């Protein structure tokens, strides 16, 4: 389980207003699957950076609720993604389950892109890195749009928030 919270006392990070109703102040990740992210330092950094970015800039608001929020994100079995939204005090407010099935192709393609990207970085092939990165961003954008569509009317978010959440979803669903 990964648990990271925004530290409002760090001077080198943007500080969120404490009363922002759509802020994420913490993200907790849990998965029944063995994640490759736990063993891979680069993927650990990706996970931690996505969480820090979410805690600094996310626009995340479950319909009918006012934040700030702590999000517990988990994979339930092989088919479900659970958004367990909690209060600042970590008290449950709302849980939303969505199927991972519509994300299947995007998750596979994204994982292949990340593996290819890492290999190209090791080779030092700059043009290949740039081409793969463009493809990765395209998949990321498509997945973010799908996530927003699947949560429409349930949890409102902007595209950058959906992109970062997709990064975490990828890491949660990867097998070692």
GROMACS elastic network, one bead per residue, 0.5 to 0.9 nm:
[ bonds ]
;  ai    aj funct       b0    kb
    1    28     6  0.70410   500
    1    29     6  0.54810   500
    1    31     6  0.73631   500
    2    27     6  0.80742   500
    2    28     6  0.55650   500
    2    30     6  0.67238   500
    2    47     6  0.89918   500
    2    48     6  0.87072   500
    3    26     6  0.74511   500
    3    27     6  0.60373   500
    3    29     6  0.63800   500
    3    30     6  0.88514   500
    3    51     6  0.89992   500
    3    72     6  0.87334   500
    4    25     6  0.87611   500
    4    26     6  0.57736   500
    4    27     6  0.56983   500
    4    28     6  0.64450   500
    4    29     6  0.88424   500
    4    48     6  0.76424   500
    4    51     6  0.68425   500
    4    52     6  0.75183   500
    4    55     6  0.87472   500
    5    24     6  0.87558   500
    5    25     6  0.57799   500
    5    27     6  0.64157   500
    5    28     6  0.84207   500
    5    51     6  0.80745   500
    5    52     6  0.75821   500
    5    55     6  0.69748   500
    5    70     6  0.83401   500
    6     9     6  0.88921   500
    6    10     6  0.89729   500
    6    15     6  0.86780   500
    6    24     6  0.83575   500
    6    25     6  0.53829   500
    6    26     6  0.60709   500
    6    27     6  0.88606   500
    6    51     6  0.85912   500
    6    52     6  0.65550   500
    6    54     6  0.88356   500
    6    55     6  0.53556   500
    6    56     6  0.69294   500
    7    10     6  0.59027   500
    7    13     6  0.82875   500
    7    15     6  0.83648   500
    7    25     6  0.84980   500
    7    55     6  0.88587   500
    8    11     6  0.79588   500
    8    13     6  0.78100   500
    8    14     6  0.81073   500
    8    15     6  0.56751   500
    8    16     6  0.74859   500
    9    13     6  0.85206   500
    9    15     6  0.81425   500
   10    13     6  0.58717   500
   10    14     6  0.84268   500
   10    15     6  0.83435   500
   11    14     6  0.76239   500
   11    15     6  0.83085   500
   13    56     6  0.76401   500
   14    56     6  0.63683   500
   14    57     6  0.84674   500
   15    18     6  0.86013   500
   15    56     6  0.68508   500
   16    19     6  0.83959   500
   16    20     6  0.72707   500
   16    23     6  0.75789   500
   16    25     6  0.86170   500
   16    55     6  0.83398   500
   16    56     6  0.64477   500
   16    57     6  0.77668   500
   17    20     6  0.55484   500
   17    23     6  0.85876   500
   18    21     6  0.86811   500
   18    23     6  0.85124   500
   18    68     6  0.74234   500
   19    22     6  0.88928   500
   19    23     6  0.84347   500
   19    67     6  0.74670   500
   19    68     6  0.68688   500
   20    23     6  0.56531   500
   20    66     6  0.83721   500
   20    67     6  0.66446   500
   20    68     6  0.61143   500
   21    59     6  0.87873   500
   21    60     6  0.85224   500
   21    61     6  0.72779   500
   21    65     6  0.81163   500
   21    68     6  0.53322   500
   21    69     6  0.82387   500
   22    58     6  0.74256   500
   22    59     6  0.51587   500
   22    62     6  0.83134   500
   22    65     6  0.88717   500
   22    66     6  0.67830   500
   22    67     6  0.55142   500
   22    68     6  0.58794   500
   22    69     6  0.74589   500
   22   156     6  0.87883   500
   22   157     6  0.84559   500
   23    54     6  0.84865   500
   23    55     6  0.71421   500
   23    56     6  0.81044   500
   23    57     6  0.75079   500
   23    58     6  0.58957   500
   23    59     6  0.58457   500
   23    60     6  0.60936   500
   23    61     6  0.76338   500
   23    67     6  0.62043   500
   23    69     6  0.61665   500
   23    70     6  0.86684   500
   24    27     6  0.73215   500
   24    54     6  0.65758   500
   24    55     6  0.50863   500
   24    56     6  0.77477   500
   24    57     6  0.81349   500
   24    58     6  0.61697   500
   24    59     6  0.75879   500
   24    60     6  0.67339   500
   24    61     6  0.88531   500
   24    67     6  0.76790   500
   24    68     6  0.56787   500
   24    70     6  0.56904   500
   24    71     6  0.69809   500
   25    54     6  0.81473   500
   25    55     6  0.50318   500
   25    56     6  0.77965   500
   25    68     6  0.63693   500
   25    69     6  0.59062   500
   25    70     6  0.56425   500
   25    71     6  0.82370   500
   25    88     6  0.74605   500
   26    51     6  0.77892   500
   26    52     6  0.85941   500
   26    54     6  0.83202   500
   26    55     6  0.61167   500
   26    69     6  0.70556   500
   26    71     6  0.62236   500
   26    72     6  0.83381   500
   26    88     6  0.84619   500
   27    51     6  0.63330   500
   27    52     6  0.87466   500
   27    54     6  0.81099   500
   27    55     6  0.76044   500
   27    69     6  0.88238   500
   27    70     6  0.57183   500
   27    72     6  0.58063   500
   27    73     6  0.72468   500
   28    51     6  0.87974   500
   28    70     6  0.76463   500
   28    71     6  0.61559   500
   28    73     6  0.60942   500
   28    74     6  0.82868   500
   29    71     6  0.84218   500
   29    72     6  0.59201   500
   29    73     6  0.50418   500
   29    74     6  0.58228   500
   29    75     6  0.89021   500
   29   168     6  0.81224   500
   29   172     6  0.75643   500
   30    33     6  0.88180   500
   30    72     6  0.75525   500
   30    73     6  0.64365   500
   30    75     6  0.70562   500
   30   172     6  0.73898   500
   31    34     6  0.73401   500
   31    35     6  0.77095   500
   31    73     6  0.83875   500
   31    74     6  0.52513   500
   31    75     6  0.51040   500
   31    76     6  0.71820   500
   31    77     6  0.84731   500
   31   172     6  0.60592   500
   31   173     6  0.77157   500
   32    35     6  0.87781   500
   32    74     6  0.81349   500
   32    75     6  0.66881   500
   32    76     6  0.69089   500
   32    77     6  0.67513   500
   32    78     6  0.88756   500
   32   172     6  0.88985   500
   33    75     6  0.78165   500
   33    76     6  0.89717   500
   33    77     6  0.78623   500
   33    78     6  0.83330   500
   33   172     6  0.74856   500
   33   173     6  0.68744   500
   33   174     6  0.76824   500
   33   175     6  0.65857   500
   33   176     6  0.88447   500
   34    37     6  0.87855   500
   34    38     6  0.82416   500
   34   172     6  0.84353   500
   34   173     6  0.84019   500
   34   174     6  0.75070   500
   34   175     6  0.54832   500
   34   176     6  0.60787   500
   35    38     6  0.58184   500
   35    39     6  0.76434   500
   35   171     6  0.67350   500
   35   172     6  0.61390   500
   35   173     6  0.68277   500
   35   174     6  0.52836   500
   35   176     6  0.55021   500
   36    39     6  0.54901   500
   36    40     6  0.62317   500
   36    43     6  0.77801   500
   36   171     6  0.72861   500
   36   172     6  0.85079   500
   36   173     6  0.88126   500
   36   174     6  0.57851   500
   36   175     6  0.54183   500
   37    40     6  0.51801   500
   37    41     6  0.73641   500
   37    42     6  0.79279   500
   37    44     6  0.53992   500
   37    45     6  0.88480   500
   37    46     6  0.86399   500
   37    47     6  0.76451   500
   37   171     6  0.58748   500
   37   172     6  0.78112   500
   37   174     6  0.74884   500
   37   175     6  0.85718   500
   37   176     6  0.79149   500
   38    41     6  0.75304   500
   38    43     6  0.75520   500
   38    44     6  0.62248   500
   38   171     6  0.89736   500
   38   176     6  0.86716   500
   39    43     6  0.81471   500
   39    44     6  0.77938   500
   39   176     6  0.78171   500
   40    43     6  0.53457   500
   40    44     6  0.61773   500
   40    45     6  0.87708   500
   41    45     6  0.62360   500
   41    46     6  0.86537   500
   42    45     6  0.51510   500
   42    46     6  0.63029   500
   42    47     6  0.87172   500
   43    47     6  0.60785   500
   43    48     6  0.84938   500
   43   171     6  0.75197   500
   44    47     6  0.51032   500
   44    48     6  0.61283   500
   44    49     6  0.84817   500
   44   171     6  0.88625   500
   45    48     6  0.50880   500
   45    49     6  0.58974   500
   45    50     6  0.84224   500
   46    49     6  0.51533   500
   46    50     6  0.60580   500
   46    51     6  0.86005   500
   46   167     6  0.78747   500
   46   168     6  0.84787   500
   46   171     6  0.87800   500
   47    50     6  0.52205   500
   47    51     6  0.62869   500
   47    52     6  0.86911   500
   47   167     6  0.73035   500
   47   168     6  0.61490   500
   47   171     6  0.71603   500
   48    51     6  0.51459   500
   48    52     6  0.61430   500
   48    53     6  0.85428   500
   49    52     6  0.50644   500
   49    53     6  0.60017   500
   49    54     6  0.84605   500
   50    53     6  0.51061   500
   50    54     6  0.60808   500
   50    55     6  0.86204   500
   50   164     6  0.54382   500
   50   165     6  0.75506   500
   50   167     6  0.69997   500
   50   168     6  0.70668   500
   51    54     6  0.50161   500
   51    55     6  0.61566   500
   51    56     6  0.85877   500
   51   164     6  0.76860   500
   51   165     6  0.84375   500
   51   168     6  0.80315   500
   52    55     6  0.51139   500
   52    56     6  0.62053   500
   52    57     6  0.86680   500
   53    56     6  0.50676   500
   53    57     6  0.59412   500
   53    58     6  0.73092   500
   53   161     6  0.86128   500
   53   164     6  0.76784   500
   54    57     6  0.54102   500
   54    59     6  0.82993   500
   54   160     6  0.87364   500
   54   161     6  0.64529   500
   54   164     6  0.68096   500
   54   165     6  0.80221   500
   55    58     6  0.61800   500
   57   160     6  0.85373   500
   57   161     6  0.76996   500
   58   157     6  0.76572   500
   58   158     6  0.76821   500
   58   160     6  0.74730   500
   58   161     6  0.51573   500
   58   162     6  0.87671   500
   58   164     6  0.88187   500
   59   156     6  0.77079   500
   59   157     6  0.52162   500
   59   158     6  0.58866   500
   59   159     6  0.89549   500
   59   160     6  0.84910   500
   59   161     6  0.63456   500
   60    67     6  0.87319   500
   60    68     6  0.88725   500
   60    69     6  0.82980   500
   60   155     6  0.69010   500
   60   156     6  0.57826   500
   60   158     6  0.74040   500
   60   161     6  0.72382   500
   60   162     6  0.89441   500
   61    64     6  0.82218   500
   61    65     6  0.68207   500
   61    66     6  0.70781   500
   61    67     6  0.73226   500
   61    68     6  0.86786   500
   61    69     6  0.83540   500
   61   154     6  0.85870   500
   61   155     6  0.54735   500
   61   156     6  0.50424   500
   61   157     6  0.64134   500
   62    65     6  0.56115   500
   62    66     6  0.77953   500
   62    67     6  0.88640   500
   62    85     6  0.79728   500
   62    94     6  0.78420   500
   62   153     6  0.84477   500
   62   154     6  0.58046   500
   62   156     6  0.59751   500
   62   157     6  0.86016   500
   63    66     6  0.85074   500
   63   153     6  0.67636   500
   63   154     6  0.54515   500
   63   155     6  0.56616   500
   63   156     6  0.69260   500
   64   154     6  0.88936   500
   65    93     6  0.80854   500
   65    94     6  0.86448   500
   66    69     6  0.80334   500
   66    87     6  0.88620   500
   67    70     6  0.85877   500
   67    86     6  0.87114   500
   67    87     6  0.67811   500
   67    88     6  0.75267   500
   68    86     6  0.88120   500
   68    87     6  0.68155   500
   68    88     6  0.62170   500
   69    85     6  0.65328   500
   69    86     6  0.55719   500
   69    87     6  0.50398   500
   69    88     6  0.56139   500
   69    89     6  0.88433   500
   69    90     6  0.81249   500
   70    84     6  0.83960   500
   70    85     6  0.60714   500
   70    86     6  0.50249   500
   70    87     6  0.60287   500
   70    88     6  0.61858   500
   70    89     6  0.83730   500
   70    90     6  0.64197   500
   70    91     6  0.88715   500
   71    83     6  0.66825   500
   71    84     6  0.58493   500
   71    86     6  0.61499   500
   71    87     6  0.87522   500
   71    90     6  0.88290   500
   72    82     6  0.78363   500
   72    83     6  0.61591   500
   72    85     6  0.63295   500
   72    86     6  0.75938   500
   73    81     6  0.73296   500
   73    82     6  0.57380   500
   73    83     6  0.50886   500
   73    84     6  0.62384   500
   73    85     6  0.84654   500
   73   168     6  0.84869   500
   73   169     6  0.82331   500
   73   172     6  0.87509   500
   74    80     6  0.83799   500
   74    81     6  0.58909   500
   74    82     6  0.51995   500
   74    83     6  0.69671   500
   74    84     6  0.80738   500
   74   169     6  0.82901   500
   74   172     6  0.72527   500
   75    78     6  0.70718   500
   75    79     6  0.76360   500
   75    80     6  0.57109   500
   75    82     6  0.60828   500
   75   100     6  0.88084   500
   75   169     6  0.82164   500
   75   172     6  0.68309   500
   75   173     6  0.71591   500
   76    79     6  0.67021   500
   76    81     6  0.60371   500
   76    82     6  0.67723   500
   76    97     6  0.87543   500
   77    80     6  0.63569   500
   77    81     6  0.86507   500
   78    81     6  0.86788   500
   78   100     6  0.76694   500
   78   101     6  0.88374   500
   78   173     6  0.81491   500
   79    98     6  0.82825   500
   79    99     6  0.54754   500
   79   100     6  0.50813   500
   79   101     6  0.62359   500
   80    97     6  0.61910   500
   80    98     6  0.56307   500
   80   100     6  0.54973   500
   80   101     6  0.82034   500
   81    96     6  0.81210   500
   81    97     6  0.55143   500
   81    98     6  0.53084   500
   81    99     6  0.61607   500
   81   100     6  0.62717   500
   81   169     6  0.80791   500
   82    95     6  0.67905   500
   82    96     6  0.57119   500
   82    98     6  0.66666   500
   82    99     6  0.89241   500
   83    94     6  0.80187   500
   83    95     6  0.55309   500
   83    96     6  0.50128   500
   83    97     6  0.62966   500
   83    98     6  0.82904   500
   84    92     6  0.71116   500
   84    93     6  0.77372   500
   84    94     6  0.60622   500
   84    96     6  0.64660   500
   84    97     6  0.84854   500
   85    90     6  0.85717   500
   85    91     6  0.84912   500
   85    92     6  0.62370   500
   85    93     6  0.56734   500
   85    94     6  0.51371   500
   85    95     6  0.59232   500
   85    96     6  0.81039   500
   86    89     6  0.75653   500
   86    90     6  0.50988   500
   86    91     6  0.51024   500
   86    94     6  0.68854   500
   86    95     6  0.86571   500
   87    91     6  0.51652   500
   87    92     6  0.65598   500
   87    93     6  0.64744   500
   88    91     6  0.73980   500
   90    93     6  0.88473   500
   92    95     6  0.78291   500
   96   151     6  0.86290   500
   96   154     6  0.78197   500
   96   155     6  0.85402   500
   98   101     6  0.89634   500
   98   150     6  0.73380   500
   98   151     6  0.79293   500
   99   102     6  0.69351   500
   99   103     6  0.81742   500
   99   150     6  0.88479   500
  100   103     6  0.52703   500
  100   104     6  0.64607   500
  101   104     6  0.52176   500
  101   105     6  0.84909   500
  102   105     6  0.75805   500
  102   106     6  0.83248   500
  102   146     6  0.82300   500
  103   106     6  0.52814   500
  103   107     6  0.59169   500
  103   108     6  0.86008   500
  103   143     6  0.70890   500
  103   146     6  0.78577   500
  103   147     6  0.84633   500
  104   107     6  0.52427   500
  104   108     6  0.62914   500
  104   109     6  0.86203   500
  105   108     6  0.51954   500
  105   109     6  0.60252   500
  105   110     6  0.84112   500
  106   109     6  0.50680   500
  106   110     6  0.58474   500
  106   111     6  0.84205   500
  106   139     6  0.64729   500
  106   140     6  0.81441   500
  106   142     6  0.80159   500
  106   143     6  0.64810   500
  107   110     6  0.51668   500
  107   111     6  0.61179   500
  107   112     6  0.86586   500
  107   139     6  0.88231   500
  107   143     6  0.83989   500
  107   166     6  0.88103   500
  107   169     6  0.83876   500
  107   170     6  0.60588   500
  107   173     6  0.81325   500
  107   174     6  0.86880   500
  108   111     6  0.51992   500
  108   112     6  0.62923   500
  108   113     6  0.86638   500
  108   170     6  0.87895   500
  109   112     6  0.51365   500
  109   113     6  0.61640   500
  109   114     6  0.86936   500
  109   136     6  0.84622   500
  109   139     6  0.74857   500
  110   114     6  0.61816   500
  110   115     6  0.86402   500
  110   135     6  0.88988   500
  110   136     6  0.63717   500
  110   139     6  0.64591   500
  110   140     6  0.74645   500
  110   170     6  0.77253   500
  111   114     6  0.51530   500
  111   115     6  0.62678   500
  111   116     6  0.86239   500
  111   170     6  0.73450   500
  111   171     6  0.89113   500
  111   174     6  0.78680   500
  112   115     6  0.51370   500
  112   116     6  0.60957   500
  112   117     6  0.84401   500
  113   116     6  0.50292   500
  113   117     6  0.58872   500
  113   118     6  0.85205   500
  113   132     6  0.65166   500
  113   133     6  0.78988   500
  113   135     6  0.74874   500
  113   136     6  0.59024   500
  113   139     6  0.89948   500
  114   118     6  0.61211   500
  114   119     6  0.85731   500
  114   132     6  0.84026   500
  114   133     6  0.86438   500
  114   136     6  0.74827   500
  115   118     6  0.52127   500
  115   119     6  0.62542   500
  115   120     6  0.86724   500
  116   119     6  0.50798   500
  116   120     6  0.60952   500
  116   121     6  0.85364   500
  116   129     6  0.83828   500
  116   132     6  0.72074   500
  117   120     6  0.51397   500
  117   121     6  0.61354   500
  117   122     6  0.86852   500
  117   128     6  0.80677   500
  117   129     6  0.58457   500
  117   130     6  0.87611   500
  117   132     6  0.59981   500
  117   133     6  0.69647   500
  117   136     6  0.86612   500
  118   121     6  0.50624   500
  118   122     6  0.62963   500
  118   123     6  0.87127   500
  118   129     6  0.84051   500
  119   122     6  0.51315   500
  119   123     6  0.62824   500
  119   124     6  0.86351   500
  119   129     6  0.88301   500
  120   124     6  0.60719   500
  120   125     6  0.55329   500
  120   126     6  0.75661   500
  120   127     6  0.89813   500
  120   128     6  0.62761   500
  120   129     6  0.55855   500
  120   132     6  0.85072   500
  121   125     6  0.64652   500
  121   126     6  0.74618   500
  121   128     6  0.85715   500
  121   129     6  0.63748   500
  122   125     6  0.79323   500
  123   126     6  0.86213   500
  124   128     6  0.87440   500
  124   129     6  0.81312   500
  125   128     6  0.54374   500
  125   129     6  0.62184   500
  125   130     6  0.88407   500
  126   129     6  0.50361   500
  126   130     6  0.62678   500
  126   131     6  0.87215   500
  127   130     6  0.51486   500
  127   131     6  0.62569   500
  127   132     6  0.86435   500
  128   131     6  0.51319   500
  128   132     6  0.60998   500
  128   133     6  0.84018   500
  129   132     6  0.52355   500
  129   133     6  0.59613   500
  129   134     6  0.86429   500
  130   133     6  0.50201   500
  130   134     6  0.62520   500
  130   135     6  0.87771   500
  131   134     6  0.52342   500
  131   135     6  0.64910   500
  131   136     6  0.86955   500
  132   135     6  0.50984   500
  132   136     6  0.60525   500
  132   137     6  0.86140   500
  133   137     6  0.61348   500
  133   138     6  0.86134   500
  134   137     6  0.52040   500
  134   138     6  0.63612   500
  134   139     6  0.88818   500
  135   138     6  0.50736   500
  135   139     6  0.63907   500
  135   140     6  0.85674   500
  136   139     6  0.52265   500
  136   140     6  0.60696   500
  136   141     6  0.86256   500
  137   141     6  0.60656   500
  137   142     6  0.85805   500
  138   141     6  0.51543   500
  138   142     6  0.62363   500
  138   143     6  0.86051   500
  139   142     6  0.51033   500
  139   143     6  0.60853   500
  139   144     6  0.85008   500
  140   143     6  0.51716   500
  140   144     6  0.60833   500
  140   145     6  0.86543   500
  140   163     6  0.61161   500
  140   164     6  0.89045   500
  140   166     6  0.72151   500
  140   167     6  0.79726   500
  141   144     6  0.50509   500
  141   145     6  0.62137   500
  141   146     6  0.86214   500
  141   159     6  0.79418   500
  141   160     6  0.89903   500
  141   162     6  0.86826   500
  141   163     6  0.66408   500
  142   145     6  0.52247   500
  142   146     6  0.62705   500
  142   147     6  0.87006   500
  143   147     6  0.60781   500
  143   148     6  0.86149   500
  143   162     6  0.80791   500
  143   163     6  0.73198   500
  143   166     6  0.67373   500
  144   147     6  0.50579   500
  144   148     6  0.62374   500
  144   149     6  0.85589   500
  144   159     6  0.61852   500
  144   160     6  0.79397   500
  144   161     6  0.82067   500
  144   164     6  0.82872   500
  144   165     6  0.79788   500
  144   166     6  0.63985   500
  145   148     6  0.51977   500
  145   149     6  0.61525   500
  145   150     6  0.86551   500
  145   159     6  0.70345   500
  145   162     6  0.74483   500
  145   163     6  0.83890   500
  146   150     6  0.60678   500
  146   151     6  0.85820   500
  146   162     6  0.89170   500
  147   150     6  0.51041   500
  147   151     6  0.61945   500
  147   152     6  0.84476   500
  147   162     6  0.64458   500
  147   163     6  0.86399   500
  147   165     6  0.86664   500
  147   166     6  0.77090   500
  148   151     6  0.51903   500
  148   152     6  0.58557   500
  148   155     6  0.80960   500
  148   156     6  0.73644   500
  148   157     6  0.68538   500
  148   158     6  0.78362   500
  148   159     6  0.75796   500
  148   162     6  0.65831   500
  149   152     6  0.50686   500
  149   153     6  0.88001   500
  150   153     6  0.87356   500
  150   154     6  0.85952   500
  151   154     6  0.52256   500
  151   155     6  0.53711   500
  151   156     6  0.71036   500
  151   157     6  0.87217   500
  152   155     6  0.62584   500
  152   156     6  0.65452   500
  152   157     6  0.88939   500
  153   156     6  0.70887   500
  157   160     6  0.83364   500
  157   161     6  0.62030   500
  157   162     6  0.66246   500
  158   161     6  0.54527   500
  158   162     6  0.63626   500
  158   163     6  0.88231   500
  159   163     6  0.60800   500
  159   164     6  0.86700   500
  160   163     6  0.50374   500
  160   164     6  0.63239   500
  160   165     6  0.86120   500
  161   164     6  0.52474   500
  161   165     6  0.61613   500
  161   166     6  0.86047   500
  162   165     6  0.50099   500
  162   166     6  0.60904   500
  162   167     6  0.87039   500
  163   166     6  0.50925   500
  163   167     6  0.64573   500
  163   168     6  0.89415   500
  164   167     6  0.50717   500
  164   168     6  0.65709   500
  164   169     6  0.87414   500
  165   168     6  0.50952   500
  165   169     6  0.61510   500
  165   170     6  0.86495   500
  166   170     6  0.61098   500
  166   171     6  0.85844   500
  167   170     6  0.52117   500
  167   171     6  0.64124   500
  167   172     6  0.87372   500
  168   171     6  0.50507   500
  168   172     6  0.60791   500
  168   173     6  0.86211   500
  169   172     6  0.50334   500
  169   173     6  0.61784   500
  169   174     6  0.86935   500
  170   173     6  0.53101   500
  170   174     6  0.62254   500
  171   174     6  0.54294   500
  171   175     6  0.86767   500
  172   175     6  0.83864   500
